[in-house]
Amino acid sequence: SWLDNSRNSITVFKCNTMRIVLVGLHGGQEMQEHTAEGVISVQLLEGHIVFAADGKEKKLVPGNMITLHEKIPHSVTAMEDSVFLLIMALKK
């Protein structure tokens, strides 16, 4: 649950070609560097996160969106309790 873990996520929609996930990340927590098999977009709904990829960091505030091609290593750090929408395009 949200109170017991550093993050929580809920899959809002899933089909063969797309996945939409609502992610909550507590302040000070990091989703360590990883890759995605498809193109992704991250839209911050609440809080403040730092999205890092390809040696660059982008600070996101509510309403900001960032996109990234598949297989690029990236990480997300929450500067405060934050909620974002992750949309991933999946290959058939």
Beta strands, then each sheet from edge to edge (+ up, - down):
strand 1: 7-14
strand 2: 18-25
strand 3: 30-34
strand 4: 40-46
strand 5: 49-53
strand 6: 56-60
strand 7: 65-68
strand 8: 74-78
strand 9: 82-89
sheet 1: 1+ 2- 9+ 4- 7+
sheet 2: 3+ 8- 5+ 6-
end
